[in-house]
């Protein structure tokens, strides 16, 4: 029965209840978080896209430089020059855009500074996290490598992997490890764990770890390396968060890359049987030490869940606002295109006399 207000027989409807101050505050915070997460997504994606563009743009004049430097093709000097140029290009292409984004985030959104200080844990616990992290990244590399090989054998699709030849001179070896191990560990951890993850930790450590791992995977630019980069990114992010310093993830990253480079050098400079034997022994030792480290960390109750969600937004909305931005979609499209190039164009690229290691 419709209530009558007694005035000309018109029905009376009760007014809608007004939101409480607490509800108004929560609504305002949700709107602010939505806006900031989208801006952080744009910043991370634009920096990643700028990395790709700068690397490609700088590579063209670098290759023209080879036309004016007389040297024997395939010589040690040529390899040393390639390593030097590639190292310089990567330094500029990675640090410049992410450095700019970090400055903007710090000035405008007051993200927490990157912690290059001491670990929040004891020295022994930090070492255990490093060993455990190394073991998990090596395991992730073996698992994803095996799955990739199985995929290639099953489908008949072969991916084109771009690597430098291993050098033999002292300078070449030093540059080889600078380019393949030390610099990626420092620069990529600054960009991913320092800039991307730090900016998102206010919305929960689990969210920040996963999103930085996703951007880390996209930054590799192809679906061949993406699965490993995603798993490794989760390990590196968790280690950095739990120890409270980015040095932990830098050291894990450095050790993992160095292990891979050592195996590559063995494979190029010794028999395949010896290289496989060293790889099996090294991997087994790392796995054993990693298992012991994980057990000790668990006993000491150092392996815990990331800090709980401190966001006013539901989990699904936070992930949606970060992932489904226009720049992030463009980065994903670029990654798909690069992956297709490694499948469809190897025969064409082989006809050109240049190194394609710059394709990230």
N, C-alpha and C positions, 0 to 999 in steps of 0.2 A: 504494500500500500504506500503510495507516494505521500510523504508528509506535506501538510498544508500550513503555510505561515499565517493564514488568517487574513491575508490582505489580497482582496480581489480573487482569491482562489488559486493564486499562482503557487507551484510547488516550491518547496524550500530544499536547497541542497547545502549540506555542510561544507565549509571551505576546506580546501586541501591543507593538510598539516604542514606547517613551515619547518624546513630542516633546522636541526639544532646547530649551534656553533661548531660542535665537534664534526658533524656531518659536512658542514660547509668547508671546514679546514681540510678534511680528507679529500673532498672533491677538488679543492684547489691544488692539493699536493699531487693528486693523480694527473691533473692537467699539466702541472709543471714537470713531472717525471716523464710523461709522454713526450713533451716538447724536448726535454734534454736528451732522452734516449735516442730520439730521432736525429738530433744534432750530433751526438756522439757517433751514431751510425754513419752519417754523412761524412764526418771528419775522418773516420777510419777508412771508409771506402774511397774517398777522394785521395787520401794519402797513398793507399794501395794502388789506385789507378795512376797516380802521378809517378809512382815508382816504376810501373810498367812503361809509361810514356817516356820518362827520362832515360831509362835504360836503353830503350829502342832508339831514341833520338841521339843519344851520345855514342851509340855503337857505330852509326853511319860514319861520322868523321873519324872515329877511331880506326875503322877499316880502311878509310882513304889514306890514313897515315902509313899503312903498310906499303902502299905504292911508292913511297918516297924513302923507304928504308931498305937498302939492299941487304938481303940475307938469303941463305939457302932455305927453301921451303922444308918444313919439318925438322929444322935444326933446333938445338937446345936454345940458341939465342932467340929464335922466333917464339918458342914456347914461353920463355921468360918474359918476353915483351907482351905476349898475349895475357899472361897471368897478371902482369903489372897493370895493363890497361883495364882488364876486367875487374881487378880489385878497385881501381880508381873509380870506374863507372858505378860499381855497386855502392861504394862509399857515398858518392854524391846522390845517386838515385834513391837510396834508402833513407839516409840520415836527413837530407834536406826536407822532404815533405813531412816526415813524421816529426822532425824537430819543430817545424812551423806549427803543426797541429798541436803538439805538446805545449808550445808557448801560448797559443790561443786558448787552449783548454785551461791552462793554469791562470791566465789573466782574466778570463771571462766566466769560468765555471768553478774555479777554485778546487780543482781536483787535487788529491793528495800528491805530494812530491814523490818522485821515484826514490826508493830507499837503496842507496849504494853503501849503506853502513853495515854494521855487524849483524849477525844473525840473532834473532830473538831467542833461539834455543842454545843449549850448550854446544861446545865444539864437537863432542862425540855424537850427539843427536844430529847435528848438521851434516857431519860426514856420513852418517847412516842414510840420511835423506839423499845425499849425492849418489851414493852407491846404489840405493834402491831405484832412484830416478834413472840412472844410467842403465841398469838392468831392464827396466820397463821400456825405455826407448829402444834399446837393442832388440828386445823381444818384439816390440811393435814393428820394427823394421824387418825382422825375419818373417813375421806372420804376413804382413802386407806384401812383402816381396814374393813369398810363396804363393799367395793368392793371385798376384799379378801374373806370375809365371803360369799358373794353372789356367787363368783366363786366356792368356795368349795361346796356349796349347789347345785349349778347348774350342776357341772361336776361330783360330787361325789368324787373328789380328796381332800384329807386332807393333809395339810402341818404339819410337826412336828415342833412345837415351843419349843425351849430350854430355860428354865428359872431356876434361882435358887429359891429354897423355901425361903420364907421370914423369916428372923431370929427373935428371940424374946429377946435375950440378948442385952445389951447396946453396947458391942463390935461388935456383929454381925450386928446390925443396922447401926453402924458407917461404918463398912466395906462395907455393902450393898450399902450405898449411895456413898461411895468413889468409889466403883467399877462400879456402875450403873449410877452415875450422875456427880460427880465432876471430876473424872479423864477423862472420855470420853469427857466432855466439853472442858477441857484444851488441852488434847493431840490431839483429832481429829480436833479441830479448828486450832491448831498449824500446823498440817499436811496438812489439806485441804485449809483453808483460808490463813494460814501463808505461807506455802511452795508452794502449787500448784497455788492458785489464784494469789498470789503476783508475781510469776514468769511470769504470762501471762498477767498482766495488761498493759504492754507496747503495747499490740496489741488490746486494747479496754477493758473497764470494763465489758461490756456485755458478751464478749467472755470469759473472765477470770472467771466470776461468773458461767456461764453455764458449762464450762469444769471442774471447781473444784467441782461443784455439781454432775457431771457425775462420776468423780473419787470417790467422797464420796459415791455415790450409789453403785459403783462396790466394794468398800472396805467392804461393809456389806456382800458380798459374797453369796447372794442368792436373787432370784427374789421375794421372799415374802416381804422382807424389802426394796428392791430397789426403788419401786415407792415412798414410803414415804421419803426415804433418798434423792432422787432426788429433790422432792418438798421442803423439809426442807433445803437442801443445797442451793437452789436458794434464799430462805428467809434469811438464815444466811450470805450468800455472799453479798447480797444487803445491809443488815444492816451494815456489816463491812465496806463496801466501802463508804456508805453514812455518817457514823459517823467518819470514818477515824481511827478507832481503832478496834483491834481484840477482845477487852474486851466485846464489844457489842454482838458479836456472841457467845462468851463464856458464857455470862450470860443468853442469850436466850436458848442456848443449855442446860445449867445447870437447868434452871427452867422447861423446857419441860420434861427432864428426871426425875427430882424430882417429878413432878406432876404424871408421869406414875408410879413411884415406890411407891408413897403414895397410889395410887389407888390399886396397886397390894397387898400392905400390908393390906389394908382394905378388899380386896376380900378374902385373906387368913385367916384373923383373925376376920371376922364378917360375917353376913349373906349376901348373894348375893343381896338381896333387898336394904340393907343399902348401900352397895358398889355402886350399880347402882344409887341410889339416890344422894349420894355424888358426884359421877362422873358427873351426869347430872347438878347438881347445880354448881359445880366447873367449868365445861366446859362452861355453860351459862354465868357465871360471867366473865370468861376470854374472851369469845367472845364479850360480851357487852363492856368491857373495851378496847378490841382491836379495835372494830369499832369506838369508841369515839376517840381513839388515831390516827387512820388512818384519820379520818375526820379533826382533829386538825392539823396533819402534812400536809394534803392537803391544808388546809386554809393558813397555814404558808408557803406554797410552798416549802416544804422540800422533797416531793415525786417527784422526777424528773427522767428522763431517765439516765441510766449509761453514763459515759463519752463516747463520740463518738469514732469510730474506728480511731486509729492512725497508722494503718498498711498499707503497700503498697500492701498487698495481698488481693484479694477479700474474702468476708466472707466465701464462700463455700470452698475455698482452705485452709483457716486457720483451719476450722473444720475438713476437710479431713486429713490434715497432722497430726493433734493431735490424732484423733480417730483411724485412720487406720495404726497404727504402730504394729509391731509384738508383743511386750510385752503387749500392750493394748488388742490385740486379745486373748492372752493367759489368761489374767485376766478374760476376758469375758467368755472364755471356762470354766475356773475354777468355775465361778459363776453359769453357767448352770449345771455343774456336781454337785455342792453342792445343787442346787435346786432339781435336780432329786433324790439325796440321801434323802432329806427330804420327798420325795413322796414314793420312792420305798423301803426304808430300815427301816422304823420305827419299824416294828415287830422284825427285826433282832437286831437292836440296843437296844431294850427293854430287850433282853436276857442278856445284859452285865450290870454289876453293876458299872457303872461310869457315871459321869455327862458329858453331851455333850454340855454344854454352851460355850465351847471354840470354837466351830464351828462358825466362824464369818459370 
